[in-house]
Amino acid sequence: MKKKDYIYMLSLFIITISMIFVLKGQHLFGNSIDWFNQHVMLSDALRQAIRDEGTLFPTYLKNLMSGVNIYYFSYYGYLRPDVLLGALFINIKMIDILSVYSIFLMILTTISCYLFLRNHLKERQLCFFISLLVLCSSLFFQSHKQIMFVNVLPFLFLMLKSVDHYFKDGNITGMILWGSLLIVHSYFYSIGCFIVYLIYFLKHYFPYRNNKKNIINLFKVYLSIFLLTAILTIPTLFVIIGGHKSVQALNYSKLLIPTFDLRGLLYDNYGCGMTYFVWMLLVLGLFKEKTRKLSLLLIFVVLMPLASLILNGFLYARSKILIVFIPLICLQIGYVLEDYSLNKFKYCFILWLIPLFFIQRPFLILLDLIFSFIILYFGQKNIKCYFLYLLVPCLVVYLNNPSKSFLLKEKYQKYNNQEITTLIQRNEISRLALFSNTSQTMNQTFQNKVTRVSGYTSTNHALYNSFLYDTLKLPISLNNRVAQLDQDNPFYLKMMAIDSVISTKEVESYQQADQEKNYKLYQSQEVMPVVYATSQLYSQKQFQKLNYPYTLDTLYNNAVVEKGSSTYQSQFKVLDLGLDDSYTIHQKKKTNKTYKLLQSLKNKILVLEFDVQNKKPKQAVSITINGIKNKLSKITSPYYNQNSHFTYLISNIKNDELIVSFSKGNYKLKNLKAYTLDDSIIKNREKEVDSLSLENGKDLINGTIDVSNSGYLITHLPYDQGYQIQIDRKNVKSEIVNTAFLGCKISKGKHHISIQFKPKGYHSGFVLSYLGMMVVVFNFIYERKKKNEE
């Protein structure tokens, strides 16, 4: 490299920093929707797990979702450098580390793009120009929202650059290291990245296809990357296989129909986020032999939903995955800009114009097309004309990143509430529920000082999720059913051993223990123990025959196991509310109504349920009753929640009134049913079981228990492969109890209990990663020795 290259790279650094501070203003460099509750909170939980277990490879996240395999959260940064740095500098806020790291990766992306293009293009100005186009793409938006969509890009550019070096010096270590960093940063997007890498490698290979050594080395690179990252990928693979995630239903008939709106390429933050100038260059590349094949490939990928489906691992056909093709797009437009003919324009006009008939705001896009045409016309003679076009991507990035897309400092203070932190610090809390900003705080563990039953992760624990939404039938208030929010539901609170609740409102059957400004801490000892033994056993087969809500008190007053003999009869009673069996709602705006109950429900729990038939499925439906919200997301939602059966459990009815809020829309409510239960039925249950006395130790659970009658040991740990229960230092067989949790048989008498956990695939992954590290080290030494000999 020469001095001019360093000047251009320094310019990219300065421009990136300047754009960030101009666009974000006084806000934080993070988004107000997913960034805080997922990326910041889960990164913090992961680094705390590293500290708690004293290893770079922790296995368990005991403070979220009642305690689960940490690989359910590996998508959010397991082994990522910023998380490891966060564990090292534990006193620095994770929000600051994550923001700085995201900015660092943005800068690294633009510089690595420049370096990659310098291997192929003669003009430095052209490399600089294209690097600025990348900066103004979806890279900017996703760097402060869904960071794993774009944090692979710098390492993909560098991996492709290593391919260039390989075909000069034969070294593969660079490709292995950059490829491994791809997986560490986003194993999901790494699949698409490796496809891009394969395409680029083969592009180099074809002139040397008689050399079988290149194919062998390609295989060696993939194998080495797999070995090196096995500690992450193998346990995660087992989690994904057993996980669950609701997604938008696929319309297979449309997968082979081209989508000319070019959403995956142009303007959209959930695509490449490029401008029309790029589409015109890809089309222009069809009319030159050197660039024709790559243009055909890129246009096929952009137009065909099937390509997105494959790149997304057949999960969905969303075009955000096309972000991984940005390096090849950059290379292609660089080739075209370096050598194109104005005579070819006449062949391009039809393909240039077709998307205008499908894309939104065609008039504005037409202006972009005209401006691009002018720039291309004059740019052939003077390369500096291209820089005038940067006005368009700069305008796009400005419109796509308004101030409201950044997190206000006031909102951050609200989510990261100091009053709540103070209450936690000065009180003894075991398991906590938060009824404030539940969607933003569901992953918050307050430096792992409390255990949360709530949690969100894309790779969901299927059994636990089913327990919450299919057995307890908790209301679903978001567009997906993956987010597991805290609920003001006595069965949820008591069964999950939640002894503390922080809320601004009164919590039924909990007593106020402390207060900090508007936030009150409520506590109760009348909850089930975290681990206990019981002989009241209800048959799993019989339980599956019960309908909701008869399952609730049956489950609460028994342990549901494979073979049980309890004859418990549910105490829920049908209630006549004097309502019709069905209602049709057709309204253009949200309305509120108040219904007076026919009888007093003091000291009773009310359950309401009904089916929802949405006559406008592209519009969401939500109904809130006494503050409890249920939502049926629109059918086009990426993570359609399928919540067509609304249930409400209300334990504190004031003035014998139901205050109902109906969303706008056209929908029908059918099969309305109501039930009541005396709240005494779920009181004192904790006194009927034998509680485990917890002791300190390295195990997840360690303690002694005095079992009054032979039965089952019941825990609130969601069942998973990898648990090992020991009773009196002897291994016993683990079982699924209460439909989703870990348990085992236990005999009468005093026992010592210990529970340990090792994720499935962890041991083999660790061994393979160690082997992979040795392979990479020896290969590096060999390559250095070979270079010195030359």
N, C-alpha and C positions, 0 to 999 in steps of 0.2 A: 504494500500500500504506500501511497505517496501523501504528501502534506495536504493536498486538496481533499483526499478521502477523509482525513481526520477533521478537516474544516466542515465538510458536509455532515459527518456524524455528530459533531458538536452542535451544528445547526439543528439537526433532528432532536437532539436532547433539549435544546433551549426552546424550540417551537412546541414540543410536547408538553413541557412544564408550563409554558405560557398559556397554551390552550386550556389546560386543566384548571389553572387558577382563574382564567377569564370566565370560563363556563360555569364552574362550581360556585364562584363568588365566595360568600361567607358560609356556604354549606359545607358539610362533610363530603369527602369523596366516596360516597356510597349511596345506594338507592334506598328509597323509603319503603319498598315492598318486601323483597326477599333477602336483601343483602344483610340486614341486621339480624333477623331472627334465624336465618340459616347459616350464612357464611361466618359472621362474627361469632355468634353464640356457639356454633358447633366447633369452630376452630379453637375457641377457648376451652370447650369441654374436652377436646382431643389432647390439647397440650396439658391440661390438668391431669388427664389419665396417664400421660407419660411420666409426670412427676409422681403421681400416686403409686404407680407400679415400679418406678425406678428403672425403666427400660425404654429404648427407642421404639420397641415393638409391643406396645400394650395390647391386651387381649379383650378387655372388658370395660364397658362404660356403665358403671354402677349407679350413676346419678341421673340417667334419663330412661324413660319408658320402663320404669321399675327395675332396671338393671338388665342389660342385653349385651350380646356379642358386639364388640366395638366395630366389627367389619360391616355392620348395618350402616355405619356412618363413614366408611372409608371414602365414599364419593366426595366428601367435603374436606379432604386434605390429609388423610392418613399418610405420613412420611413426607408431606409437602414441606419444602424448605422453610416457609414462613411459620408453619406450625412448630417445626423443630426449633426455630429461633425463638418462638414464643415460649416454648418450654424452658429454653436456656435463660431468657430474660423474662422471668415470670412476673416481675413487678411492672413491666411495661404493658399497657392496655392492649389487648388483642386487636381492638379496632384501629389503633395507630399502626401496629405492625402490618395488618392486612392492607390498609390504605397505602402505606409506603411501598409494600411489595407489589401491589397492583400497578402502581405508577412505574415502578422499576421494570415490570414486565412489559408495560406499554412502550417504554423507551427502548428496551431490549428488542422488542418486535420490530420497531421501525429501523433500528440500526442493523439487525440481522437481515432484514429485508434488503437493505442497501448492500450489505456485504454479499448476499446471495446473488443479487442481480449484477454486481460487478464482475462475477465470474463469467457472465454471458453477454453483457452489453458494453459497447465501447464508450458511450457517452455517460460521464458521471452525472451530468444534469438530469438525464433521463432516469437514472437509478434514484436520484434524489426526489424527483417529481413523483414517481410511482410509490416511493416510501411514504410520501405525504398523502397520497390517495389512501393507502392502508391506514394511516393515522385517522383519517376522516371516515373510515368505514365503521361497521358495527363494533370494531375493536374498542372504540371510545365508550360507547354506551355499556357494553357488556363488562368492561373492566371495572365498572362500579355497580354492577348488578349481579348477573350470573357469571362469575369470574371463570368457572371451568369451561365456559363456551369458547373463551379466547386465550386462556393462559397457556395453551399448548402451542400457540402460533410461533413464539420466538424459537422454541426447541424444534419445531417442524422446519422452519427456515434453516436453522443450523444443521439439522439432520440432512436436508437436501444439499446444503453446502458441503457436508462431509462426503456425500456421494461424488460430487465433483472432484474432491481430493482423492477419493478412493481410486477413481479411474486414471489418476496420475501417479499415485505412490503405492496403491494397493493396501492401504491401512484401513481397518474396519473399526478400530476402537472408538473413534468419534461418533460413528453411526450408532454404536451400541449405547454409549453414554447419553446422547441426545434422545434416542428412542426410549431409554429407560426413564428419563425425565418427563417424556410425554405421558407415560403411564402413571407416574407418580402424581402429576398435576391433574390428569383427567383420564382415568382408564376407559370411560365410556367414549370419549372423543378420540382416544388413541386408535381405535379400530379404523375410523375414517382416515386418520393421519397415516397409518401404516399402508392403507390402500393407495393414498397419494404418493407415499414413499416408493411403493412397488411400481406404480406407473412411471415415476421419474427415473427409478433405477433401470427399468426395462427400456426407457427412452435412450439412456446411455448405452445399454447393453447391445441393442440391435446391431450397431456397427461392428461389435466384437462377439457376435453370437456363437462363433465357433470356439470361443474360449469357455469351456465348461467350468473353469475355476471361478468365474464370476457368479454363476448360479450357486455353486457350492458356498461361496462367501456370503451370498444373499441369505441362504439357509442358515449359515453360522450366525449372522447378525440377528435374525429372528429368534433363533434358539438361545443365544446369549442374553438377549433382552428378556425373554421369558424366564430364564433361570435367575437373572439378577433381580427381577421384580416379583418372583414367585411368592415371597412373604406377604405381598399385597394382593396379588391376583388370585391365587388358589383359594384362600379362605373367603375372599369376596365372591368368587364364582359360586361357592357352596351357598352363600347367603342369597345371591341373586336367584339361584335355582329354586330355593325354598321361599322366596319372597313373593310379594303381591303388589301390583299397582294398577289402579283403574285408569284406562286411557280412552281416548276418543275411538269410537268404533270405526273400523276401516271400511271404505267403500272400494272393494277390490276391482270393480269395473272401471274405476277412474285412474288406476295406477299406471295404465299404459296410454292414457290420453295426455298429450303435452299441455302444460299450463303456461300460457303465453303472458301471464301477468308478471312473470320474472321476479316473483316475491323473494325467491331464494338468492337472487343476485343483486337486485336494485333496491336502494333506499331503506328497506325494512331493517330494523335493529335485530330481528330474529332471522337474519339471513346474512349474506356477505355485506350488505349495506353500501354497495358501490353505486355509481351513477350511470346514466345512459351512455356516457362516453365509453365505458368499459364494454357494454353490449355492442356498440358499434364497432369496436376494435375486434371483438371476438368474431363477429360476422365478417369483417374485412379479412381476418386471418384465413377464412375458407378459400380465398382466391389466390393463395400463394402456397406453393408446394411445401416449403419448409414449415409452415405453420398450420397446414390444413388438418392434419390428424389430431393435433392437440385442440384445435378449435372445435372440431366435430365432437370430440370427447367432452369438452367443457360445456358445449351447448346442449348435448344430450343429458348431462348430469343436471343442468339448470332447468331444463324443460320437463324432464320425466319424473313424476312422483315415485316411481318404482326405485329409482336410484337413491332417493332420500330414505325410502323404507329399508333398503339393504344396508345403507350406511348407519342407520339407527338401530341395527340389530333386529329388524323386523318388529320393533316395538310400536312405532308409528311412522308416518311419512312426512313429518315436519321438516321444513327446509332449513332450519337453523344449523343442521349438521353440515351444510354446504360451506360453512365458514372455513372448514379445513382445506378447501380448495383455493383459498386466497393466494397461497404461494404460487400455484400453477397458473392462476389467472394473472398474477403480476408478471410472471415470466412470459406468458403469451402476449400480453399487451405491450411488453417491452420489445419483444421480437417484432411485432407489427409496427410499432411506432418508429423503430429503427430503420425500417425499410418497407414502405408501402407506396402504391402507385395511385395517383388521382384518377387514372383511367378505370380503375376497378370500382369506383364509387357507383357507377350506373348499374352494376350487378347487385349492389348491396341494398338499394333503396327499399325493395319490397320487404326484405327481412328486417330492415331497420324500422319500418313503419308498422309491421304486424302487431307488436306488443301494445301500440297505442290504442288499439281497439279493445284491449282486455285489462289494461292497467288503470288504476284509480287516478283521478285528476289528469286526464290526458292532455289538457291544454298546457299545464305547467311542464309536463314531460316533453311536449312538443317544443317548448322553448329551450329545454335542455338539449334536445336533439339538434335544433338549429344552431345553437351556440357551439355544440360539439363539432358540428359540420364545419363551421367557420374556423374553429381552432385547428381542425385536421387539415383544412385547405391551406391555411397560412403556415401551419406548424411544420410542414414538410420542408420549407425553406429556412425557417428560423425556429429552432427548438425552444427558444425562450417563450414563444407564444403559448406553449403548453401550460406555463405557470399562470397565465391569465385564467385558464379554466378552473384553477383551484378555488375560484370564487364560488363555484357551484357546490363542490363537496363541503366547503366550509359553511355554506348556508345550510346544507342538509344536516351536518353534524350539529349546528346551532339549533335547528328546529327539532332534531331528534333528542337533544339533551337540554330541555328547558330547565329552569331552576327547580321546578317541582319534581324533577326526576332525581334530584339529589336529596340527601337526608338533612333536614333542618337540625341544627344543634339543639333546638328546643325539643324536637321530637326524640332525639337521642336521649336527652336528659329524662324525658317522660318514660321511654322504654327501659332505660337503665336507671330505674328510679332509686334515688338515694334514700328516700324514706323506707322503702321496702328493704334495701340493704341494711339499714340501721336496725330495723325490726329483727332481721335474721341474725345480725351480729350479737344482739343483746338478749336473745332468747334461745332456749334449747329446742331445736326442731329436728325431727327425724325425716318425715315425708311431708312435702309441702305442695299445696295447690294454690295457684294464683288466679284470682278472678278479675284481674286488671290487665287490659291489653293482651288478652289470652293468645291471640294469633301471633303477636310479636314476642311474647315471653315464654312460649311453650318449650323452648330449648335452653332456657336460662337456668344455670345451676349455681350461680353466685360463687364461683371458684370452687365448685364441688362441695360446698358446705351443707347442701341439702339434697335429698333425693326427690326427683320429679317423676310422676307417673305419666305425664304428658310427653310429647316429643314429635318431631317431624323428620323423616328421612325418605328420600326417593326409593331406596331399597327397603321396603317395609317388612316388618315382622308379621307374617300372615296370620298366625294363630292369635297373637295379641290384638291385632287390628280387628279380627273377626270377633273376639271376645267383647271388645268395646262396642262395635257397631252392629253385630248380629245377635249377640247374647244379651248384653245390657241394653242394646238398641239406643245408645246415646244419640242425641240430635246431631245432625251434620249441618254446620252453618256456613261452610266454605264450598268452593267449586269442586273440591276433591274430598275423598274420604281417607286420604293418607294422613293428613294432619290430625293428630290426636290431642285435642284441647282439654284443659281442665273443665269440669262440669259441676254445677251446683246440683248434684244428684246424690241423695243419701246412700244409695246402693254403691255407687262409684266411690264415694269418699270413704265409707266404712269398710267395704270389701277390700279396697286397695290400701288399707292401713294408713290413710292420710290423717295424721294427727294435728296438722296445722293448716290453716287457710288464711291468706291475706286478702282482704276485700274492703271495699268502701261501704258495703252494705252488710246487714246482719246475715249470719249463716245459721240456718236451722240446726239445732242440737249441738252447736259449738258455742263455747263461752269466750267472751272477749278477754284476752290476756294482756294486751298491750296496744298502744296506739302511737302513731307518729304522723302528725298533721291529719290528713283525711284518710290515711290508711290504718286499718285495724287488723290486729292479729287475733284470730280465733283458734282456740285449741280444744281438743276433746280426747279423753282416754277411752271413750266408748267406741273404739274402732277395733277391727280385727288385728291380731298380732301379725308381724311380718312373717314369722314362721310359727306354726302351731301343729298340734296333733289332735285328731278327733276320731271318734268311733261312729259318728252319725254319717253314714255313707249312703249316697243315693246312686242308683244305677245309671250309667251313661246312656244305655239303651232306652230306659224309661224316661230320662230327662229329655231326650231328643223328640219324644212324642208330645211334650208339653208345648203349648202356645204361649206367646208373650201376652200379658205380663206374669203369667203363672210361674214362669221360669225364675223370676227375680227373687222372691222370698224363699223359693225352694232351694235355689243356689246359695242364698245367704245363710240359711239355717242348716245346710248340709254340705258335705264335700262330695262332689260328683266324681265318681271313679268308675273303672270298668265294671266292677262287680260290687253292687251295694244292695242292702236289704231294707233301707229306710222306707217307711210308708207315709212319709210326710205329705200332707194335702195343702196346697196353696190356700192362703187366706184372702186372696184378692176376690172382690165381689163386683159384679156388674152394676154399673150406675146408670140410671135413666136421667139424662140431662134435658129431656123434652125437645131434642133436636131431630130434624129430619135425617134420613139416612144419607142423603147427598145434597150438595149445593154447587151451583155454578157461579163462578166469579168471573166477571167480564168488566174490567175497569181500566181507565187510561192513566190513573195515578194511584199512588199508595193511599190506603184508607185505614183508619183505626176504628174499632168497635168495642163496646163493653157489654159483656153478657153477665147477667145476674144469675147465680146458681139457685136452684130450687130448694136446696137444703144446705145447712152449715156443714163444712168439712173441717172443722177444728179438730186437731190431733189426727188428721187423716192424710194419707198420700193419695193424690189424684193422678191417674194415668189416662191420657188421651191418645188415640191413634186413628189414622185415616189414610186412605190412598189418595194420591194426587195424579190426575190425568192432565198433562200439559197439552193444550190444544195449539199452542204456539211454541213448539220445542226449541226454536232458535232464540227464545227469550227465557231467562231464568225465572223461577217461582220461589218466593220465600214467604213464610208465615211465622210470625213471632207471637207467642202466647205467654203472658206474664214474664216477659224478658227472655224466654227460651226460644231460640231461633232455629228453624229448619229450612233448608234450601235445596231445591232441585236445580242443578246447574243446567245451562242451555246445552243442547245436545252437541253443539260444535265446540264446546269447551275442550281444551287439550286433555284434561284429566276429568272427564265426565263422571260425576259422583253417583249416578244411577239411584239417587235417593228419592224414589217415588212413593215411599211409605213413611209418613211423618209420625213420630212418637214424641210425647211430652210427659215428663214426670215432674209434678209440681208438689212440693212438700210444705210450702208456706203461703197459703192463699189468704190474702188480706181482704176484708170486707166481703168475703164470699163472692168475688168478682173475677171474671176472666177478661183481661185486656188483650185484645187480638189485633195484630197489625197484618194486613193483607197487601202484598206487593201488587203492582200493576200487572196486567196480563189477562189471558183468557184460559182458565183452567177449571177443572171440576174436582170437588172433594167428594170421595165416596167411602162407604163402609165406615162411617163414624162410630166409634165405640169409646166407652168410658168405664173406668174401674176405680175402686178405692181400696185402701188397705189401712188398717189401724197402725199408727206408727209404733205402737208398743210391740208389734211383731218383730221388729228389727232392733229392739233394745236389749241390752245385756247379753247379746250373743257371745261377745268376747269372753264372758265369764264361764261359758259352757265348754271352752276348749282349753287344752294344756299349752301354755305359751313357752316358747324357747327363751331361755335366759342367755342373751348374747354376751360373748366374750371377745376381747381383742385378739387378733391373730392375722396371719397372712392370707388365710382363706377368705372367700367371699362371705361365707356364713360360718360362724364358729360359736358353739355354746352347748349348754346342757338343758335337758328337758326331762320332766317326770311325767310319764304317760300313765293316765289313770286306767285306760282300757285300750286293748290292742285295736289298731285301726290304721290310719294313714297320717304321714307327715305332709303337711300342706305348706307351700311357700307362695310368695307373690312374685317369683321370678318367672317371666315368660319362658316356656319350655323351648329348649333348643338342643341339638346334638352337641356334645362337648362337656356337659355337666357330669360331675362325679360326686355322688353322695356317699359319705362314709358314716356309718353308725357304729360307735365304739371301735373306731379305726378299721372297720371292715367295709369293703365296697358293697353297695346294694343296688338293685335294679331301679333305675329312674322310670317314672311314668308321667303321662299327661293327666293332670287332675284339674277339676273345675274348668274343663274344656280347653284350657290354654296354658296351664302353669305346671311348674316342676313339683313333683311329689314322689313319695314312695311308701311302701308298707312299713309299719313300725309296731313293735310288740310292747306290751305293758311293762312299766318299770322305768328306772332312771337310765338315761343314755347320754353319751356325748355325740354331738352332731357336727360334722364339718362338710362344707360344700365347696368344691373347686370347679374351675372352668378353663378349658382350652378349646378354642375354636376348631371346628373340623377343617383339616387341611393346614393348620398352623405349623405343626411339626415338620411335615413334608415340605411346606413352603419355606420354612427357615433353613432346612438342610439344602434345598435347591438354590436358594439365594446365596448361601455361603459358597456353594460350589460355583455359582455364576460369578461371584466376586473373584474367586481364585482364577477362573478362566480368563476374565477380563484383565486381571493384573498380569498373568503370565503372557497373555497376548500382547499387552502393551510393552512389556519388557522385550519380547521377541521383535516387535516392530521397531523399537528404539535401537536394538542391537543391529538389526538389518540395515537401518538408516546409517548408523555409524560405520558399518562395514563398507557401505557404498561411498 
